[in-house]
Structure formats: C-alpha cells, structure tokens
Amino acid sequence: MLIINVKENESIDKALKRFKKKFEKTGVLKELRARTAFEKPSVRRRNQIIRAAYREQQRLAETNG
C-alpha cells in the first residue's frame, strides 16, 4: 500500500504527482497489462531482443551524433 504524506502548505496537485510517480515505480499497472493477454515465451524473448537492439541504436546515435 502506498502512503503519501501531504506536507503543510503543499498543494494537492503536487501530492498527487508524487503519488503517481511512486505508483508508476511499483510497476503494478505494467504487470496488470502484461497479464491481460498471454504472450508466448518465444514472442516475449523476441520482443526483448528487438527492444534491446533499438535501445542500443539510440545509445550509439546519441554518442556519435
């Protein structure tokens, strides 16, 4: 369970933003979306490889460009 203490003179918007950031870090929503549809292990591995290659290209482009 997430607990967000609202500080004195802190707006609700800031507290809500802190809550959203903390909630996103837990990965609950990401896991929920992943569990809604079954993904074969071979497809999951293929997608991981594709994502890793894309990130590597972005990293190389950033260092060279």
C-alpha positions in Angstrom: 0.0 0.0 0.0 1.3 3.4 -0.9 1.3 6.1 1.7 1.8 9.7 0.7 2.1 12.3 3.5 0.8 15.7 2.4 3.2 18.3 3.8 1.9 21.6 5.2 1.1 24.2 2.6 1.6 21.6 -0.2 -1.0 21.7 -3.0 -3.0 18.6 -3.7 -1.7 18.6 -7.3 1.9 18.2 -6.1 0.9 15.4 -3.7 -1.0 13.7 -6.5 2.0 14.0 -8.8 4.2 12.3 -6.1 1.6 9.6 -5.7 1.5 8.9 -9.4 5.3 8.8 -9.7 5.5 6.3 -6.7 2.7 4.2 -8.2 4.4 4.1 -11.6 7.7 2.9 -9.9 5.9 -0.1 -8.4 5.1 -1.4 -11.9 1.6 -2.6 -10.9 -0.1 -1.2 -13.9 2.5 -2.6 -16.3 2.2 -6.0 -14.8 -1.6 -5.9 -15.0 -1.4 -5.0 -18.7 1.1 -7.8 -19.3 -1.2 -10.4 -17.6 -4.3 -9.4 -19.6 -3.1 -11.3 -22.7 -0.9 -14.3 -22.7 2.4 -13.9 -24.5 4.3 -17.0 -25.6 7.9 -17.1 -24.1 9.4 -17.1 -27.6 7.5 -14.0 -28.5 8.5 -12.3 -25.3 12.2 -13.1 -25.9 11.9 -11.8 -29.5 10.4 -8.6 -28.3 13.1 -8.2 -25.7 15.8 -8.6 -28.3 14.1 -6.1 -30.6 13.8 -3.6 -27.8 17.4 -4.1 -26.7 18.6 -3.6 -30.3 16.5 -0.4 -30.6 17.9 1.0 -27.3 21.5 0.2 -28.5 20.9 2.0 -31.7 19.6 5.0 -29.8 22.6 5.0 -27.5 25.1 4.8 -30.4 23.3 7.5 -32.2 23.5 9.7 -29.1 27.2 9.2 -28.6 28.0 9.6 -32.3 25.7 12.4 -33.1 
